[in-house]
Amino acid sequence: MQTVSRLKTGPSPWQEELARSFRNIDQLLDYLQLDKGQRQPKPATGIQFPFRVTPAFAGKMRKGDMNDPLLRQVLPLTEEMKDQPGFSQNPVGDLEARATRGVLHKYRNRILLLETGACAINCRYCFRRNFPYSENQLGQASRQKAIAYLQSHSEVREVIISGGDPLMTANSGLGELVESISRIHHVERLRIHTRIPTVLPSRIDSELVRIMSRSRLKTVIVAHINHPNEIDQEVENALKPLLEAGIRLFNQAVLLKGINDSPEVLRELLETTFDIGINPYYLHLLDRATGTAHFEVTKEKALFLQEELRKNLPGYLLPRFVREIPGESYKTPL
């Protein structure tokens, strides 16, 4: 009797890695060899915004250092529970820009699709940490309405897929969405906003590269890397197939107090990302979401950093320092 081979089913390697993420603060701090007496500033529990850190991201943190710049991006602190004037649950006007479920139309010739509310890690400074994803993320059921909206707006030239993190979507679903967008003739460009390259590089598999490169659309991936320590050989290896496939790579970072608000760290970040094929794009001033005030860098400090980078880097390595103001038709330069 001839044996019939069966395809192996089950989670992919990146999904298996994601399942091993740290979901408990003490487990992560134990892994980082931080004993109880070293845990200052004191971590906070019971905050509604969830906690998750991938093994890949945790593995780049310095052991025994409570002030490690990668740990500080993900560690919940009691400051998150303090109300601060000027900080809100809708800091950039996303809710006002909602055109239909899962679709934000802020800027005339481009729209943003909220593919998912899920992320591989939960950054504590996230501007969408209070966003009602359950009512607004795209999801399979709402895709048809979103595509119909896009078809009816011939002025739109670019579609941005965001979230959450759109690369948390399985290849099958992501491929269907990209294919649907590519059938709309007036759309010329596709942009993916993602934190995945540095927090879960195993997600960038050969099928994902094929999805991104087979489309007729000019495809751009905008990574989110805040500190040079986020970059290692695994990240570089993951990005190489995308570059070889002709995908353009850019980086946007957020200026964060105590994490990257020094000329030396920013210079290293810009040089390191460029060395692995990522071009500078934006350096955002903090979007003032409730619970994030302890990350804010003053405008005066930001102007100083901008000037220092101009003195020490060539123009092609300089990001645009910007702030997003609700209701404005473009990002506002600093």
C-alpha positions in Angstrom: 0.0 0.0 0.0 1.3 3.4 -0.9 1.8 5.8 2.0 0.2 9.2 1.7 2.3 11.9 3.2 0.5 14.5 5.2 1.4 18.2 5.6 2.4 19.0 9.2 0.0 21.4 10.8 0.4 23.5 13.9 1.8 26.8 14.9 4.7 28.3 13.0 8.1 28.9 14.7 7.3 32.6 15.3 4.0 31.7 16.9 5.7 29.2 19.2 8.2 31.9 20.2 5.4 34.4 20.8 3.7 31.8 23.1 6.8 31.8 25.2 6.6 35.5 25.9 6.9 36.9 29.4 3.4 37.7 30.7 4.4 38.2 34.3 6.6 41.1 35.5 8.4 39.1 38.2 9.3 36.3 35.8 11.0 38.8 33.5 12.9 40.5 36.4 13.9 37.1 37.6 15.2 36.2 34.2 17.2 39.5 34.2 18.7 38.5 37.6 17.2 41.4 39.5 16.6 40.5 43.1 13.9 42.1 45.1 16.1 44.8 46.6 17.2 46.0 43.1 13.7 46.5 41.7 13.6 50.3 41.9 11.8 52.1 40.5 9.1 49.8 41.8 7.2 47.9 39.1 3.4 48.2 39.1 0.8 45.5 38.8 -2.9 45.7 38.2 -2.6 48.2 35.3 -5.3 47.7 32.7 -2.8 48.0 29.8 -1.4 44.5 29.4 2.2 43.3 29.8 4.0 41.1 27.3 7.6 40.8 26.3 9.0 38.4 23.7 12.1 36.2 24.4 13.9 37.9 21.5 13.5 41.4 23.1 14.2 40.3 26.6 17.3 38.5 25.5 18.8 41.9 24.5 18.3 43.5 27.9 21.3 43.9 30.2 21.2 41.5 33.2 21.1 43.1 36.6 20.3 46.6 35.2 16.9 48.0 36.3 17.5 51.0 34.1 18.2 49.1 30.9 16.7 51.1 28.0 14.9 48.2 26.6 13.4 47.1 29.9 12.3 50.7 30.6 10.2 50.7 27.4 8.1 47.7 28.6 8.2 47.9 32.4 4.9 49.0 34.0 5.5 51.7 36.7 3.1 53.4 39.2 3.5 56.6 37.2 1.1 55.1 34.6 -1.7 55.5 37.1 -1.3 59.2 37.6 -3.5 61.6 35.7 -1.6 64.5 34.1 -3.0 67.6 32.5 -2.8 67.6 28.8 -2.8 63.8 28.5 -5.8 62.0 27.1 -7.2 58.7 25.9 -7.3 59.9 22.3 -4.1 61.9 21.9 -3.8 62.1 18.1 -7.5 62.2 17.1 -7.8 58.7 15.8 -11.5 58.4 16.8 -12.4 61.5 14.9 -10.6 60.2 11.8 -12.6 56.9 11.7 -14.2 56.6 8.3 -15.7 53.1 8.8 -14.7 50.2 11.1 -10.9 49.6 10.9 -10.3 52.6 8.6 -8.7 56.0 9.6 -8.7 58.7 7.0 -6.7 61.6 8.4 -4.7 62.7 5.3 -6.3 63.3 1.9 -4.3 60.8 -0.3 -3.7 58.0 2.2 -5.7 55.9 4.6 -4.7 53.7 7.5 -6.2 50.2 8.1 -6.2 49.0 11.7 -5.7 45.3 10.9 -5.4 44.1 14.5 -5.1 45.4 18.1 -2.5 42.7 19.0 1.2 43.5 19.5 4.2 41.2 20.1 5.3 43.4 23.0 3.3 46.1 24.9 5.3 49.3 24.8 4.3 51.4 27.9 4.4 54.7 25.9 2.0 53.5 23.2 -0.2 56.2 21.9 -3.0 53.7 21.3 -2.8 52.1 24.7 -6.3 53.3 25.4 -7.7 52.8 21.9 -11.0 50.8 21.8 -9.8 48.1 19.4 -12.8 45.8 20.0 -15.0 48.3 18.2 -12.5 49.6 15.6 -10.0 47.0 14.4 -10.6 45.7 10.9 -11.0 42.0 11.4 -12.1 39.5 8.7 -15.8 40.6 8.8 -15.1 44.3 8.2 -12.5 43.9 5.4 -15.1 44.1 2.6 -16.5 47.4 3.8 -13.0 48.8 4.2 -12.1 47.7 0.6 -15.3 49.2 -0.7 -14.5 52.5 1.1 -11.0 52.5 -0.5 -12.5 51.8 -3.9 -14.8 54.8 -3.6 -12.0 57.2 -2.8 -10.0 57.6 -5.9 -7.8 60.3 -4.3 -6.1 57.7 -2.1 -2.7 56.7 -3.4 -1.3 54.9 -0.4 -2.6 52.4 2.1 -0.9 52.1 5.5 -1.6 48.8 7.4 -1.1 49.4 11.1 -2.6 48.2 14.4 -1.5 47.0 17.0 1.0 45.3 14.8 -0.2 44.1 11.4 2.5 41.4 11.2 0.8 39.7 14.1 -1.7 38.6 11.4 -1.1 35.1 9.9 0.4 35.1 6.4 -2.9 33.8 4.9 -4.9 36.7 6.2 -2.3 39.3 5.4 -1.8 37.9 1.9 -5.5 38.2 1.2 -5.6 41.8 2.4 -2.6 42.8 0.4 -4.1 41.2 -2.7 -7.4 43.0 -2.2 -5.7 46.3 -2.0 -3.5 45.7 -5.0 -6.6 45.2 -7.2 -7.6 48.8 -6.6 -6.0 50.6 -9.5 -5.7 54.1 -8.0 -3.6 52.7 -5.0 0.1 52.9 -5.8 1.9 52.3 -2.5 1.5 50.0 0.4 3.1 50.8 3.8 3.4 48.5 6.8 4.0 50.0 10.3 5.6 47.3 12.5 7.7 46.7 15.7 8.3 43.1 14.6 11.8 43.3 13.2 13.4 43.9 16.6 10.9 42.2 18.9 10.1 39.1 17.0 12.5 38.8 14.0 11.5 35.1 13.5 8.2 36.4 12.2 9.8 37.6 9.0 9.7 34.2 7.2 10.0 33.4 3.5 6.2 33.4 2.9 5.9 36.9 4.4 8.7 38.2 2.1 6.9 36.6 -0.8 3.6 38.4 0.1 5.4 41.7 0.4 7.3 41.4 -2.8 4.8 39.8 -5.2 2.4 42.7 -5.2 2.4 45.4 -8.0 2.3 48.0 -5.2 5.5 49.8 -4.2 5.9 48.4 -0.7 7.5 50.2 2.2 8.0 48.8 5.7 8.4 51.3 8.5 10.1 49.7 11.5 9.9 51.1 15.0 13.3 51.0 16.7 14.0 53.4 19.6 17.5 52.3 20.8 20.6 50.8 19.1 20.6 47.9 21.6 17.5 46.6 19.9 19.6 45.7 16.9 21.6 42.4 16.8 22.7 39.9 14.2 19.3 38.1 14.2 17.5 41.4 13.3 20.0 42.1 10.5 19.5 38.5 9.2 15.7 38.8 9.3 15.7 42.1 7.3 18.2 41.0 4.6 15.6 39.0 2.5 13.2 42.0 2.5 16.0 44.2 1.2 17.0 41.7 -1.4 13.3 41.5 -2.5 13.3 45.3 -3.1 11.3 46.3 -0.1 12.2 49.8 1.1 12.9 50.0 4.8 12.5 53.1 7.1 12.6 53.7 10.8 10.5 55.8 13.0 11.3 56.2 16.7 9.8 58.0 19.7 11.8 60.3 21.8 11.7 58.9 25.3 13.0 60.3 28.6 15.8 58.3 30.1 15.9 55.9 27.1 17.1 57.7 24.0 17.1 61.4 24.8 20.9 61.9 24.4 22.9 62.9 21.3 25.1 59.9 21.7 22.3 57.3 21.8 20.4 58.9 18.9 23.5 59.1 16.8 24.3 55.4 17.4 20.7 54.5 16.6 20.7 56.4 13.3 24.1 55.0 12.2 23.3 51.5 13.2 19.9 51.3 11.5 21.4 52.8 8.3 24.2 50.2 8.4 21.7 47.4 8.2 19.7 49.0 5.4 17.1 51.1 7.2 16.7 54.7 6.3 15.7 57.4 8.9 12.2 58.7 8.7 10.6 60.3 11.8 11.6 61.0 15.4 8.3 61.6 17.1 7.8 63.7 20.2 5.7 61.7 22.6 2.0 61.4 21.8 0.4 62.5 25.0 -1.6 59.4 25.9 -2.9 58.9 29.4 -0.4 57.0 31.4 2.7 58.0 29.5 3.7 61.4 31.0 6.9 60.0 32.6 8.3 59.3 29.1 7.9 62.9 27.9 10.9 64.9 26.7 10.5 68.7 26.6 10.4 70.6 23.4 13.5 72.5 24.4 15.4 69.3 25.0 14.2 67.9 21.6 15.4 71.1 19.8 18.8 70.7 21.5 19.0 67.1 20.3 18.0 68.0 16.8 20.8 70.6 16.6 23.4 68.2 18.0 22.5 65.6 15.4 22.8 68.2 12.6 26.3 69.0 13.8 27.4 65.4 13.9 25.6 63.6 11.1 25.3 63.9 7.3 21.9 65.1 6.2 20.8 61.7 4.8 21.0 60.3 8.4 18.8 62.9 9.9 15.2 62.0 10.8 12.4 64.6 10.8 11.6 65.7 14.4 7.8 65.9 14.4 4.7 66.0 16.6 1.2 64.8 15.6 -1.4 67.4 16.3 -5.1 66.2 16.1 -6.9 67.7 13.1 -3.8 68.8 11.3 -3.4 67.6 7.7 0.3 66.5 8.2 2.8 65.8 10.9 4.0 69.1 12.4 7.8 69.6 12.2 9.5 70.6 15.4 
